[in-house]
């Protein structure tokens, strides 16, 4: 009897180990597949930036602004917001997406702000900082955020960090978001409640709103990000632009 139980337990353990190994291999494969889309999305946004538009929308951010994990680059929250502005105003929208996959706040200051300084955007969104959580340093984070917020116009819309759902990350995110809200208030910038919006989707959103690498949003996840921005974007559009009949 004991031998039978031991054999059964060993088989279960072996099955679990095999399943875990398969899942890890599949996850790594999915990450590799999405990594191959990085230059594709980047090239798409560069080409799109050359298209003329009556209004100029500039995005500062990381891979989420690039739309990594979406079925196509325009399904990112940046693409969804640009389409919303086009429909709301009746005007064409040129999008200059300065975001870089993997960017931290410090890298955005180094690489994106110098390019931003040459532009005069009608709409600005800033969603940066999620990559800082991995090697969290609140002092460096705040210094970088101060640099970003000091150099964007008063009408810029800045998002707090999304909900990571995992407790050990959420502790850091809470600190990061306090910094974002405090520094944004000093510059009278509107903070977009990305964290609250993504948190409402719940832990199950990992299955429904996240790409197969279990990190980046999918199309549904990016719609949720866009929903966080839309009230502020709509208010800004109503305040500054009139629809063309």
Secondary structure as the mmCIF struct_conf table of DSSP 4:
data_model
#
loop_
_struct_conf.conf_type_id
_struct_conf.id
_struct_conf.beg_label_comp_id
_struct_conf.beg_label_asym_id
_struct_conf.beg_label_seq_id
_struct_conf.end_label_comp_id
_struct_conf.end_label_asym_id
_struct_conf.end_label_seq_id
HELX_RH_AL_P HELX_RH_AL_P1 UNK A 2 UNK A 35
TURN_TY1_P TURN_TY1_P1 UNK A 36 UNK A 37
HELX_RH_AL_P HELX_RH_AL_P2 UNK A 38 UNK A 49
TURN_TY1_P TURN_TY1_P2 UNK A 50 UNK A 50
BEND BEND1 UNK A 51 UNK A 51
BEND BEND2 UNK A 54 UNK A 54
STRN STRN1 UNK A 55 UNK A 61
BEND BEND3 UNK A 62 UNK A 62
HELX_RH_AL_P HELX_RH_AL_P3 UNK A 63 UNK A 66
TURN_TY1_P TURN_TY1_P3 UNK A 67 UNK A 69
BEND BEND4 UNK A 70 UNK A 72
HELX_RH_3T_P HELX_RH_3T_P1 UNK A 73 UNK A 75
BEND BEND5 UNK A 76 UNK A 76
HELX_RH_AL_P HELX_RH_AL_P4 UNK A 77 UNK A 89
BEND BEND6 UNK A 90 UNK A 91
STRN STRN2 UNK A 93 UNK A 97
TURN_TY1_P TURN_TY1_P4 UNK A 101 UNK A 102
HELX_RH_AL_P HELX_RH_AL_P5 UNK A 105 UNK A 107
HELX_RH_PI_P HELX_RH_PI_P1 UNK A 108 UNK A 112
HELX_RH_AL_P HELX_RH_AL_P6 UNK A 113 UNK A 116
TURN_TY1_P TURN_TY1_P5 UNK A 117 UNK A 118
BEND BEND7 UNK A 122 UNK A 122
STRN STRN3 UNK A 123 UNK A 127
HELX_RH_3T_P HELX_RH_3T_P2 UNK A 130 UNK A 132
BEND BEND8 UNK A 133 UNK A 133
TURN_TY1_P TURN_TY1_P6 UNK A 134 UNK A 135
HELX_RH_AL_P HELX_RH_AL_P7 UNK A 138 UNK A 151
BEND BEND9 UNK A 152 UNK A 152
TURN_TY1_P TURN_TY1_P7 UNK A 154 UNK A 155
STRN STRN4 UNK A 157 UNK A 159
HELX_LH_PP_P HELX_LH_PP_P1 UNK A 161 UNK A 163
BEND BEND10 UNK A 166 UNK A 166
HELX_RH_AL_P HELX_RH_AL_P8 UNK A 167 UNK A 186
TURN_TY1_P TURN_TY1_P8 UNK A 187 UNK A 188
HELX_LH_PP_P HELX_LH_PP_P2 UNK A 189 UNK A 189
STRN STRN5 UNK A 190 UNK A 192
HELX_RH_AL_P HELX_RH_AL_P9 UNK A 194 UNK A 200
TURN_TY1_P TURN_TY1_P9 UNK A 201 UNK A 201
TURN_TY1_P TURN_TY1_P10 UNK A 203 UNK A 204
HELX_RH_AL_P HELX_RH_AL_P10 UNK A 205 UNK A 208
TURN_TY1_P TURN_TY1_P11 UNK A 209 UNK A 209
STRN STRN6 UNK A 210 UNK A 210
TURN_TY1_P TURN_TY1_P12 UNK A 212 UNK A 213
BEND BEND11 UNK A 214 UNK A 216
STRN STRN7 UNK A 217 UNK A 217
HELX_RH_AL_P HELX_RH_AL_P11 UNK A 219 UNK A 240
#
